[in-house]
Amino acid sequence: ARAVTSRSAESACEPLSSWSWSPDAAGVDGYREMMLRLGSFARDHPSPAERFALPSEVFARGQAADLCEQFILSSSVEVPDGWVDRRLGGWQLAHHPTLPVITVDTPSVGDTDHAPLGWVVGYPITPEGRLLGDGAKLTLQGDPADLADDLGGRFLMLITHDEHPAIYPDAVGSYSSVYCPSLRMVASTPALIPYESSTTDRYELIDRLGIPWTGGSFPFGMTARHGVERLLPHHHLDLRTWTMVRHGPRRRYERGELSVEETADRIATIVRRHIDAIMDHIPCYLPLTAGNDSRMLLACARDRRHELALYTADIADLGGTNDVVTATAIARRFDLRHQRVRMRRPTAADLDRWLLRTGYSVGEPRGLETTASYRTLDRGRARLNGQIGDFARNVYRLPTDHEGTRLSVDRLALQAASHHDVDYRASIRPGKVRFSLSPEVMGYVERWMRGVDETDALRILDLAYVEKVVAAWAGVWVYAEYFGPGFTIFPMSHSEVVALIMGLPDDVRREGDFNRTLIARQWPELLDVPVNATSRRTMLLHKRRAAARRLRRPMVGPRS
């Protein structure tokens, strides 16, 4: 059975079509209120089948025309209506027309002309600072893994017409993909993998993990379906054996090898090169918050700040209010173009679309809240997202961790289930504990740990973060937020950036000040507006706004 059919995606399953939430819900903390309502709904519908539609049901309702930027690769593909069909050797690539495809050729030698080897799909950026568009060509000289390492951006390299056919992700897996060995098929998400007896839904684990209501994703190659695996960064998929093989990271700096200032300057140079390449190709948005990561991108884009359009989602919780207040202050101080995005109520159809495009693989409550609102933005602009910036802080490490810490399968399973909370022990909920203790999950974690050729516990935790949180979460939800022709891209996505951050001294990572160091060296005046600081005035403003929402829109019946 095909996973995605031509049936309409407008109708939703019965529970969802009769219930949805409003980000303007009453209460001082709109986000907390939303989660309370989600929890109430879950208690009233105790079984997974009643609580939400299963992946197979969502995929069956979906339409391939709605799977923007996505693809299927196999020896024989049933090409969805309206998709583009390409063939090379014994391989067939079918893709949505919104997905850019670049041809990879062999070098010309003497009288021998270039010969096609495969494709790069997505948005690769060359070392010279050029974003390659649809129809461009790349020449492969040497090891494909080296070429993938040299490229920045969001992409997947498919080398098919070679004696060693394989698939290579970008440095952080920001263009995520999955594969099914039994069907010998590769695709963007599980929504495009046909169903058979070995590719059924993992509905109990979906339920325990809390997708889509809580932040999270399946760890270390696991997906929402049996027999469908996720390709991780620092690995390639061998298309002869259909196994994932670790080949990296290939770049390495020892901790403290470079000064913090030199590390900041090198990363800023790469990010600036990427931003220039993207902005030379397409106008850009930069979503600005009160935090470090978006401001770091803004600092690197200083020379092109007046070409950028900034926006901030006006989410109803205190964090959302602080984002709006801080971003507005920055825009006024430096005369930047900025808009506040008002929240629009997501519907059951919005949820269906989110789950379809992500292959039912990730939970991201804020993303679900904003998905309807972001459709009001200019579709002709790409979005520069600050993902990977948090990697420079102390993510996935406990205060007591050191290079000799003994890491257990149990700990990494719990940490993976808790998403990216630093102290997973204090934040994880019971359902996620049950998820992490599942023999199937433990098996994936154990297999991942066996494949890591590293004894330094801090570096292992770094790899776990990149290969779980970035690749299996951030690299997936971007599919749900495509509003083309503008696309989402992470300017920090490059193997050198990952290596440089992993080479920072441990005390710098623990203090969490590296992002500010980079900002200070690129645009120090940006730090005149405090980072992630919620003033008393902002808290009072938030309380007044929450009270006004209660008067303006009291909680009433659900909206379909």
N, C-alpha and C positions, 0 to 999 in steps of 0.2 A: 504494500500500500504506500502511495506517495505520502510524504509528511505534509507537504503543502499542496492544497488543491485549488481549483478555480472558484470554489464557493466564496460567497461574499464574506468579508470580514466585518461588516457593519453590525451584525447581530452578535450578542454576547451570551455567555452561559446564563442560566436562569438566576442563580444567586447574585451574580455581578450585575446583571441587567436591572435588578431591582434594588441595587444598593451601590453607593459610592460615597466618597468623603469630600468635604469642602475644606480647602486650605484656609478659608476665612472662618472656620468653626469657632464657636465661642470658647472662652478660656484664656487665661493669661499666656499660656504657652500653647500656641496653635499646633505645633508639632506633637507635643505630648498628648493633646486632645485627639489628634488624628490617630496616634498609636493606641490610645485607650479605646477608641471606636473600632479600630481594627481588631484589637484583642477581644472586645465584646462580640464582634461578628464571628471570630474564631470559636469562642466558647459556645455560641448558639449553633454552630455547625461543626461538631466535633470530628467528623471523618474528613479525610482529604478530598474525597469525591464531592462532598457537600460544600466544603469550604471554598474551593476554587476549581476552575476548569483544569483538567490534567493537560500536560503538554500535547498529547495526541489530539485532544479536543481543540485546543487553541490552534495548533498547526493545521488541522483539517479545515477549520473555518477560514484560515488565512489565504491570502493571495500572493503569489510570487511577485506580482507587480509592485507590492508594497515592501519588498525586501531590498531596499536601496543599498548600493555598494556591495552586494553579496554575490557569491559565485558557487559553482560546483565544478569539480574536476574528477574525471574518471575515464575509463576506456570507452564507455558508452553512456551518454547522458540523455535523458528525456528533457529536451530543452523547453522550459516554460515559455508561454506566449509572451512575445515582446522582448525576450532576452536575446543577447548576442551569442553566436556560436562560433568558436574558433577551434581549429584542429592542428596538431603537430605530432607527427609520428603516430604512435598508437594512442594518443591522449586527446581528450575532448574537454575544452574549457567553455562552460556556459556561464554567462554573467549578466547581471542587471545592467542596462545601458548607462546608469550613472557611475559605474565603476571604471576609473581610468586603467588602461592596460598598456604597459611598456614592453616592447620586444627585447629579449636578451639574445645577443648574437655572439658567435665566435669571432676572434680577431681575424682579419684578412692576412694571409701569408703568401707572399709572392703573387702568383697568378690566381691563387685560391681566394675567392670572395668570401664575405661574411656568410655564415650559415646560422639559422635560428636554433637556439638551444632551449628556449622557454619564454616565460613572461615574468614581469613584476607587476603585481596589481596593487593599486592604492596610490600613495602620495610620497614617493621616495625623493630625497633631497641629496644631490651629489656633494662631494667634498668641495667642489668649486662654488657651491651655493646656488644651485639651480634646481627648482622644483620641476620634476619631469611630468609632463602632461600626457594625456591619452595619445597614442600613436608614436611617442618618442622611442628611441632605441638606446640600449646600453650594450657595451662590449665587455664580455667576461674574459679576463686574463688571469688565469690561475684558479685558486680555490674559491668556489662560490661562497663559502663561509666568510672569506676575507672581504669579498664584495659586499655581502650583507652587513658586515661590521663597519665598512667604510661609509655606507649610506646612512643618512638620518631620515627622520620622518616616520610615517605610518604606512607600512607596506608588508607584502608577503612575496617572496621570490619562489617561483615554480620552475625548477630546472627539470625538464621532462625528456628532451631529445639528447640524452647523454648516456654513457655507459654506467654512470652512477646517478640515476634520477633521484632527486630529493627536493624537499621544500624547506625554505629557510624563513623564519619570522624576523621582524625588525628587533632592535636591541632590547625592547621591553615587552614585545608581543602586543603592541598597541593596535595592530590590525589582527584581531584574534581569529583563529580558525580551528576546526575540528576534523577528525578523520575516523573512518570506520573500516577497520581491517577486514571484517567479514564481507563487506560489500565492495572493498577496494575503492573507496570514494573519499574525497576531501571536500569540505564545504566551509562556508563562513561560520555557520551556526548549526546546531542540531535540527533546526526547523526544516533544513533541506535534505536531511538524511532519511531515506525511506524506512518504514517500519517493517520489521520481520520479527521472528521469535527471539532473536538475540539482541534486538535493539529497543526493548520496551522501556517504559518510563520508570524512573526511580522515585515513585510518588511518595513513599514513606520518608525518604531522605529529604525530598523537597519540603515536605511538611515539617520535619524537624528543623531544617535550616531556616525556614520561615520565608522563603522566596514566594512572592516578591515584597513582603511587608517589612522585612528588616534588611539592613545592609549586609551583604554577604555574597559568597560565590562558592562553587565547588572547588576543592583544593587539588593542586598538583596533577593536573591532567584529567581529572574526573569531570563528568558533565551530568546533566539531568537525565541522561538515558544510558542504559546498559550498552556496552559494546561501542560507544562513541566516545573518543578520547580528545582532549584538547592539546594542541601543539604548544609547547612552552618555549619562551626565549632561552637562548644559550643551547638550544637543541635543534636538530633537523629531523625531518621525517624521511626515512629511507623508503623509497617507493618500490624497492625490490622485495624487501622483507616486511614492509608495513609496520616497522617499529620506530619509536622515537629514540634518537641517539644524542647524548650530550656531547657537545663539542666546545663549550665555553663556560665561563667568559674567557675570551682570548686575550683581552687586555688586562693589565694588573698594575696597580701601584700599591706598594707597601704602606701601611699606616704611618703618616708623618713624613713620607718620602718627599712630598712637596709642601711648601708653606701653605697655610690657609689662604693667604692673599693670592698666591699664584694659582691655586686651585680655583678660587672664585673667578679670577680673570680668564682662565682657560675655559671654564664652563660658560661664562658670559659671552666669550667670543663665538662659541658654537651656537648658543641660543640666538644671539644676534644674527649670525649667518643664516640660521633657519628662518627666523622671522622675516628677514629681508627677502629670502627666496620665496616665501609664501606670499608676502605682500606685493612682490613684483608680479605675481601670478594672478592674484585675486584680492579684492578689498577684504578687510578683516574686522571682526569683532574681538574684543578682549573682555570676558566676563570678570568684573572687578569685585572683590569682596574686602572684608576687613583683614584678611589673612596675609601670610607671607608669600604664598606661591604666585598668586596673580600679580602682586606688586613686584615680585622679582621679574616676571615677564615684562611688565610695564617699564621697569628700569632698563632692561635690555633693549626695549623698543624706543628709548628716549628720542633718538634722532628722527623717528617716524611717528611720534606721538600724535601729531595733528592729522595723520591719515587714519588713525585708529578710531573706531567707534566703541565706546565702553558701555556696558550695561550691567545692572545688578538686579537679581531676582528679589522681589519684595515678599519674601516668605514670612508667614505670620508669627514665627517664633522670635525669641529675643536675639538669636544669632542673625536672623534675617534682617531685623531692625537695625542691628549694629552694622551689618554689611551695607545697608542703604545709607546710613548716616556717614560712615567712614568713606565710602566711595564718592558720595556727593561732596564731601569736604575736599577730597583729593582733586576731583574734577574742577571744583571752583578755584582752588588754590593755584592750579597749573593751567587753567583755561582749556580743559579737555572736553571733548564731546561725550556726553554721558546721558543715559536714559534709565529710568527705573521701570522694570518690567512688572506690571501688575499681574497678580495671579488670576488665572481662569480655572474654573472647576474642571478637573479631569473627569471623564466619564468612563463607563465600562468599556466602550470602544477604544478609548485611549489606553486602558490597561491591556486589552487584548493586543493592541498594536505593539505596545512595549514588550509583552511576553513573546510575541511572534518574532519581532526583530532581534531580540536577544537570545532566542532559542530557549527561553525559560531558564536561563542560566545564572542570572544575577538578581539581587535585591538592592534597591536604591530608593528609599522613600522620598528623598528630596527630588531625585530625578523624576519619579512618578508624579510628584506634586507639580513640577514645573513643565512637564512635557507638553501640555496644552498651551501654556503661556508662551513658550519659546516659538511656537508656530506663528506668532504675531511679528517676529523679528524679520529683518530683511533677508530673504532667502539667498540673495546673491553674495553674501559675505561668509567667509570661512570663520571658524571660531578657534582662537588660540587658547588652549586649556593648560593650566599650570600643573597637571599631573606630573609626578616624579619629584616635584619640589619637596614634598613631605619626606621623601626618601633620605634627604640630607639631615633630617632630624632623627630622633631616637626611636623610630618605629620598630616594632617587633622585638625590642630589647627591654628587659627588666633592669631596674637600677643595680641589681647584684650581678648581672651578666658580665662575663669577661671571656677572653679568648679560650680559656680552658674549661668553660662551663660544659658540663655534660648534658647534652640535649637528648631527650627521650622522644619516642614516637608519640606517647601520650601528650606531652607538652605541645609539640608542633601541631598535632591534630586539634587540640583545644584552641591553640592560637589561630590556626587557620579558620576554625569555625567562628571565632570571635571577630573575624574580619581584620581591621587594622587598629583595634584598641591596644594601647601599650600594655596596660595591666589587664590581660584577658581574664585573670582570676576574679576580678571585682566586677566585670561587666557582662560576662557571658550568662545567657539565660538557660533555663533547664532544657528546652528543646534542642539548643545547640550543643549542650553537653551530651545529650543522647545521640545527636548526629556524630559528634567527634568520636564517641565510643563504639560506633558501628564497625564491625569487622571489615566491612568493605572500605570505609574511609581510612581506617588504620592501615589497611593493606596498601592503599595509594601513598600514604605518607611514608610508610616503611620503604616502598619501592623508590620513592623520590630520594630519601636519605641515603640509600645504598648507591645511588647514581652520582652523588656529590663527591667529587674528588677533593676534599677539603677537610682539614682538621680544626681550623680556627672557628670556634663557635660563633663569633660575631659575624664573620663572613658568611657562614651558613645561614644565619638569620637574615642577613641582607639578601642573599639569593632567594630565600623563602619569600621575602616580601615582594621582590620584583616578579618572581615566577608565579606567585599566587595572587596577590592583591592587584598589581598592575595588569598582568596579562589576563588573568581569569576574571577580573572585575572591570577595571577601567577600559581594557581593550575590548570589552563586550558591550557595555552600555552605550558606547558611542554610536553603535548601529541604530539604537532607538532614537537618537537625537539628530538624525540626518534630516536636514531641511534644505535640499539642494536647489541650485548647484553648490551652495556653500557647504563645507564639510568641517568636521572637528579634527584637530591635529594637536599633538603634544610637542611643542618646540624643543623640549628637553630630551626627546627621544633620540639617543645616540649612544653607542657602546662606550665612547670615550667619557661621556658624562657619567655613566654608571660606574666606570672604573675610577674616575676621579673622586666621586662621592665615597665609594668604598675605601679609598685611600686616605680619607680624612682622619685625623687623630680621634681616638675614642672620646676624649673629654669634650671636643668640639661638637661631636654628635650628641652627647648627653646634654650639653647646655642648650642645644637647639638654636644657636645664634648664627649659623652659617648663612642662612638666607639673608639675614640683615647685613652680614658682612658683604655679600655680593651686591645688595641694593646700595649700600653705602659707597661702594667703589664705582658704581655705574650712575647713580642719580641720588646722592645723599639727601637732598631736600625732601625726597619722598618720605623719609623717616620722620619728618617734622609732624606728620599725622601719625599718631601711635598705631602700632600693629596689634590687632586682636585685643584692643583695650575697650571695655564697655564702661562708659562713663555713667555717673549717676543721672545725668541729664538724659542719656539714651534709655536707661531703664525706666525713667518716668515717662518718656515719650512712648515706649513700648506699652506700658500699662494703659496710657490714655488711648492708644490705638486699639488695644484689645477690648477696652470698654466700649469704644465706638463701634467695633465690629459686632459686639453682642447686641447693641441697640439696633444696628442697621440690618443685621442678618441673623436672627435667632436660629438656633438649630431646629430644623423642621424635618420633614420626611426625606427619605433618600432620593437621589436624583439618578435617573437611568441614562 
